[in-house]
Amino acid sequence: MPRLPVPTFLDRAARSGAGPDGDPEPGGEAGADERRRAQITALAASARRAGRGAVASGRWLAETVLDVAPRLPVRDAETLSAHHGGRTGDALARSVVRAAGRVSGGIAAATGGLVTAQEVSLAGMVLVPFELAAATALVVATEVKLVAELHQLAGRPLPGGPRRATEAAIASWMSGRAAPGGGADVRGDALGPAGRRRLRALLRRRFTRNLSALGPAFTGAVAAGYLNRRATVAVGTRVARDLGLRP
């Protein structure tokens, strides 16, 4: 699969008092929404090239998350504190989890706006699942980044380079638990064939849920945004608590 564009709006987690995209910018929320739509459109084109079978099976979703997530910057505790008003400990964990939830909700809302803006035609209908697949991959990448940063906050950074650490974060994301061994190094493929099959299944389930939430005539953009935000907060809360944090 060709190398995918890094979603730049995920490079900056939402900061307290800032827009949903991270640092305050002249474009404000409208600018953040425009960037989200551009990234969703780019990833949707990748999904379209892969084909419906690859998307429906979860294969494209898994490959995309594994490709994009290692290239998202994971901040250490000091940087996270600086980005969240100097908070520390449980208050910082709470702020980080909620910020990730806002990003996830914004991705889903932008997708709903993107597909509802299309003409309701056969061509438009055909495009919709690919837009939703892109949004699903981006939301999960947000959650994987969140899991990795929560390990940083707990003083248990995931070991290895970006790809190895991402695989450990994905395993943690799938289980809802902290990485085993307090981040002890994992040799070989951290996921393994069974883990990759489970990842595909979980991503396929998330994609189906998002498709159902969007609803007939794409009227459920708000509901999809709420469900994705809630799912991200739930993942972050479970992992944080298993790490000994109280978000």
N, C-alpha and C positions, 0 to 999 in steps of 0.2 A: 504494500500500500504506500502511495507517495507520502512524503513527510507533510504533516498537516500544519497549518498556521497556528502559532500559539495564541490562544485567546487573550489578548492584551488586557481586557477588562477584568480578567481573573488574576492578573499579576498583582493587583492591589486589592486586598480585602477591604471591605467597608470600614471606615474609621468613625468613631463617635464624632458627631457634629459635621461629618462630611457627607457628600452625596453617596448614593448606593454603590457607586463604582470605586470608591477610595478617596483619593485627594480631591478637594474641591477644584473644579475647573470652570473656565468661562462658560462652557456649554451647559453646565449643570446637569440636571436629571435628563433633559432632552438629549444632551450630548452622549450621556451614558447609554441611553436607550438606543441611540443611533449606532453606537459601537457594538452593542449586543446584537442588533439586527444584522450588522455586517458580518460578524463572526458566525452567527447562526446560518446565514446564507452561504458562507464559505464552506462550513462543515456539511451543510445539506447537499452541496454540490458533490462533495466527496462521497456521501452516502448514496447519492443518485448514481454515481459511477460504479459503486460497489454492487448496486442492484438490490431489489426488494428481498431476495432470498437471504442475502448477507445481513440485511437489517433485521428482518423478521426472525432470523435464527439467533440474533444477539452477537453474531461474530463481528460485524462491523462496529457495533457499540463497544465490545471488549477491546478490539484492536485500537480503536480511537482513544479510549480512556488510557490504555497502556502507552500510547504514543504521546498524548498531550500532557498527562499528569506529571511525568518526570521533568518536564520543562517548565513547570510552574514553580516559582521561587517559594521555598519554605523558610519562613522567618524564625529567628531564634527568639527566646523569651524577652531579651532586652529590646529587640526591634518591635516585637508585638506590643510591649508595654508603651513604647514611644508612640506607636500608631493608635493606641487606645487610651489616650489621655493620662498616661502614667499609672494606669491600674496595674495591680499585681495580684497573684494568687487566684482565689476563686472568682473575685470580681473581674479579673482579666479574662479568665476562662469563659465566664458568662458573656462578656462583651464580644469575644472572638466567635463564640458559637452563634450568637444573635446576628453578628455581622455576616457570617457565612450564610445564615438563613435568609437575610435580606438579598444577598447576591443571587441565591437560588430562586427566590421568588421573582426577582427582576428578570432573570433569564426566561422563566416560564411566561411571565406577563408579556415580555417582548416578543416571544414566539407567538402567543395568542394574537397580539397586535399585527404581527407580520402576516399570519395566515388569514386573518379576517380582512386585512387590507387587500388581499388578492380578490380578483373577480371570482364570484361563485360560478365556476365553469368546470367542465370536465377536466381541462388542463390544470386548473387550480386545485381541484380535488386530488388529482394524481400527485401533486407536489407535496401536499400536507404531511404525509407520514415521514418524509425525509427531513422536513423542518423539525418535526417533533423528535426524531432520532437525534438530530444535532443538539437540541436542547437537553435531551436526556443525558447525552454524553458529557455536556458541559456542566450540568448540575452535579453529576457523579464526580467529575474531576474536582469540582469545588469541595465536595465532601471528603475526597481523598486528601486534598491539601489541608483541610481542616483537621483531619485525623493526625496527619504528620505534625502539624503545628501544636496540637494538644500534647503530643508526646514531648515536644520541645518544652512546653510550659511545665510539664511534670518532671523535667530533668531526666527524661528517658528518650533522648533523640534516637531516631531509627538509624541503624548503621548502614555503611556502604555508600556507594555513589547514588545519584538520583534514581536510576532504574531499580536498583536493589531496594532502596528505601521506599520507593513507590510500591513495589510488590508487597513489602511488609505492611505498608499503610492500607493497601487494598485488602489484604488478608484480615487486618484489623477492622476495616470497614464492613467486610462481609460478616464477621462474627459479632460485631458490636462490642468487642473486648479489646483491651490493650494488647499490644504485640507481646507475644510470649517471651519470657526470660528478660523482661525489662529492656528489650531492644538488643538482646544478644545476637550476634552475627548468625545469619542463616546461610548455609552453604548450598550451592546449586540454585535451582529454580525455586524461589520462595513460595510460588503458588502451586506449581506442579500441574499435571494434566487434570486431576480432579478439581483443583482450585479454579483452573481456567474454565472448565465446564460449568462450575457453579457460578462464576462471574458472568458468563454468557446468560445463564438462566435468570440470575437476579436482574441483569440489565434488561433482558427481554420483558420481564415482569414489570419493571419500572416504566418501560416504554409503553406497554399495553395500558397501564394505569393512567399515564399521561394522555394517551389517545382517548380513553374513556372519559377523563375529566374534561377534556376540551369540548366534548359533546356535539350534538347535532348543530350544524351551521356554525360551528366554532364559537359558541356563545359562552363557553366555560373558561375563558382566559383567566379571570379572577380566581376561580376555583382551582385551576391548575397552579397558579402562582402560590396560593395558600397551601395546597398539598405539598408542593415541592419545598416551600419554606419550612413547613412543619416536619417533613421527613429529614431535612438537613439538620434542624435543631435536635430532633430525636436521636439521630446518629451521633452528633457531637456530644449530647448529654450522656448517652450510654457509655461512650468511650472515655469521656472525661471522668465520670464516676468510677470507672474501672481503674483509672490511673490515680485515683485518690483525690481528684478535684471535685468541687461542688459548684457547678455552674448554675 
